[in-house]
Amino acid sequence: MKKMQIFEPAMCCPTGLCGVSVDPELLRISAVLNSLKKNGIAIDRFNLTDAPMEFVNNQAVNQFINTQGVEQLPVTVVDGEIVITGRYPTNEDFIKLLQIPANLLGETSCTPKDKPENEGGCGCSGGKCC
């Protein structure tokens, strides 16, 4: 199994889901990570405020911050290699980088074109496709 780590800028709390206005992207990331965790896939998430030594101890991230600065966070690392900088992984990124099915993120892993045309409709029922 692939090992993913997300190194985030300094935030007021480990998830960044605090304060008056919550960033929708942080909310999405928290939901995705919770869904993955429920399916046995743990992703390490490090916030510069709460886990500064993780940034120091990870050689690739440490070098990245020294050359690019903390303004370029978040950084996503898979199996020790930086794969995304300056943004959080999209749901598609999680699927591709971790080589997991889309349904682990609460998404469907098929599209209407996957259903034979002679079955009628798009293959969706009850608000869920396939």
N, C-alpha and C positions, 0 to 999 in steps of 0.2 A: 504494500500500500504506500502511496505517495505521502510525503510529510510536507504539510503546508504551514507556514508561519506568516502572520501579518504584523508588521511593525508600524505602529501608528504614532502620529504626533502627540504632544502633551495634551491631555484632556483632564477635565475635572474629576472623572471617575473612570474605572476600567472600560466601560462600554461607550462612554460619551453620551449616554441617554439620560442626562440630567440637566437641570437648569430650566429656564423659561421656554426656550424654543429648541426643539429636538430636530437635529438634522435628519431628514428622511433617508439619506444614504446610510447613516449609522444605524438607523432602525432596520433597514433592509439587511445589512450585514449581520446584525444581531439575530434576526429571524433566520437567515440562511445558516448561520453557525449553530443555532439551536436545533434546527431541523437536521443538519448533518450529524450533530452529536447524538441525537435520538436514534440515528441510524448507524451508530458505531464509528463515525468518522470524526475524530477530534482534530481541531485546528488550533494551533497556539496563536494567541492574540496578545501582543505586547504594546503597552502604552508607555511612551517616553517618561511620563510622570511616575507611573507605578512600578515600572520594571526597567530602569535605566541600564542596569548591568547586562540585560539581554542584548541591548544595542552595542555595548562595549564588547561583549564576549562573542558576538557573531561577526566574524572577520569581514564578510561581504557587506553586511549592513553598516558596520563601523567605517569601512573604506568609502562606501557610498555617501554616508553623512559627511565625512571629512571632505569629500570632493564636491558634492552637490548641495549639501546643507539640509537642515531639517525641514525646510520649506517644501522639499520634494517628497515628503512622506504623505501618505502611507507607502510602504514597500511590501510587496508580497514575495515570499521566498518559497520555492518548492525544491525539496531535496538538496538544500544548501545553495541553490542558485537563484539570484534575483530574476524574477520573471515579469513583474509589473511594478512600475513606479509612478508616483504622483496621483494615483487613484486606487479605489478599491476594486477587487475583481468583480466583474459582472457575473450574473448567474451562469451565463454561457462559459465564462472563464473557469468557474468552479468545475463545471461538467468536464470541460476539455482537459484542464490541468490535473485534476484528480482522477480522470478516467472513470467517472461514475455515471449512472443513469440519471436522467433529468428528474425522475419521480422522487429521488431522495431530497430534492429541493422543494418538493410539493408541486412540481410541474409535471405535465404529461411528457412522455418520451416519444410520442408519435404525433403526427399531424393528420389532418383530414385526408390528405392524399394517400396515406398509408392504408385507408379502408377501400376495399373494392367498390367501384362505382355502382355495381348492381345491388349493393346492400341498402342503398337509398340514404339520402342525407349525408351529413359529414361524418357520421359515426359518433356524434355527441349525444349524450342523454343525461338528464339530471344535472346539467351544468358541467359535466366532465367529459372530455373526449377520450376515446379508446378505453 
